[in-house]
Amino acid sequence: MRDFLGLLHRNRNYRYTWLGQVVSEVGDHFNNIAVFGLVMQQTKSGLVVSAVFLARALAMLLAGPVSGVVLDRMDRRQIMIVSDLARAVIALGFIITLWHPSLPLLYGLSALLMFASPFFTSGRASILPVIASKEELHTANSLTQTTQWSTVALGSFLGGASTHGLGFEMAFVFNALSFVFSALCISKLRVPAGLSFRAERTDLSEDRVARPWHEYKEGLKYISATPLLLALALINVGWASGGGATQVLFSLFGDQVFQRGSAGIGEVWGCAGLGLVAGGIAANTWGKKLSFPAYRWTISICYILHGGSYVLFSLSRNYVLALVFIALSRASIGVSSVLNFSQLLRHVSDEYRGRVFSTNETLTWATMMISMLLAGLASQTVSPRVIGVVAGVLSSSTAFFWGWAVLTGRIQEPPEVGVDPLEVEVHGDPNG
């Protein structure tokens, strides 16, 4: 915690980025709980919840390649501001669904909101090495992710309570205002001496400047040529095979299984967020000194704990115990996420950073889209508890494939072509 407070005190650029993140992401979860609460109130259908997630996932899938290329070609700070302002307008549009209930409109607004998001989230990841010094980068990464998960908890708890007490309209208004506040914060960022918010490019010759698809394919080749980067992309796919279903199930468990309505949805999401925060803090505490071999085995352990705890959550008849298991499941994901992100910062060159981060998001959301669809369809005839057990097992399976890759020597530490290892304070064995 002292590291976090020290970073916020001395680093002006990061402080503004963090403030914008806190407010906008709390607003995001006000929106999430309001949308899912509204859907469950109007339809009581897991399939409709799944359809909202599918609309978001499809938008993310389409936006990923575009955002990656744009962020690696243009000023990333300006792109983030445009993303925030666009999302503010879209967020206000949800109020129309209260006056004129329409599922297609709800799907469309959800898709538009998500389409604009990777321009901001991948942009924030891409500028992190610019706004944080080499001594600060690991702490900045940990705080960014821990804050993201803290806002899941805070926004979900508050969103569930406020939606229940004040109605859906206030949640949508707060979400819109939060994006405006975030844009103002990002506009305060100043370029550090000798650096830029625009990536330095070596591959933008005149014959390529109008070929964004070529640039995106170059990013894919870059990932596939580096076994660690490919493994990190695939482990996200493995998690998402069950993780997509879990997103749908949170609403079903909160509203139907435990019979607690919007407040229950907020409490399940909130405890999941608390678990992520605990995992992020733990990873920041001891992840700095974790060797690369120890890092590789930690990832397998995390995914086994994640999936196993989710199975126990799905089977639990006691509400409080179920919340404990969902928090433990997410804590495991929190640890793995911080450690994996540090590896990306360490080994990804700046000129490819936007494409690598956006590609990871695209692959994750594409897999989640399939998982969500299957979970939504299954919810029409199968108990949420059974779907939850299957989802937990699928998410755990990625640990075994990762472990197999480690044992067979397929995951070695690549050359340090991104941020210097001291900048993320991860002192691994270069021989893997």
RAQUIFEN-V764471 format. One line per field, one symbol per residue. phi: phi as a letter, one per 40 degrees, with the letter a starting at -180 (. if undefined). Layout:
BEGIN
phi=???
END
This chain:
BEGIN
phi=.cccccccccbccccccccccdcccccdcdcdccccccccccbfbcccdccccccccccccccdccccccccbbccccccccdccccccccccccccccbdacdcccccccccccccccccccccccdcccbcccccccccccdcccdcccdcccccccccccccbgcdcccccdccccccccccccccbccdgbacbccbbbbcdcbcbbccccccccccccccbdcccccccccccccdbcccccccdcccccccbfbgcccdccccccccccccccccccccbccbcccdcdccccccccccdccccccdcccccccccccccccdcccccccccccccccccbbcdcbcccccccdccccccccccccccccccccbbcdccccccccccccdcccccccccccgcbbccdcbbcddccbfbcccccg
END
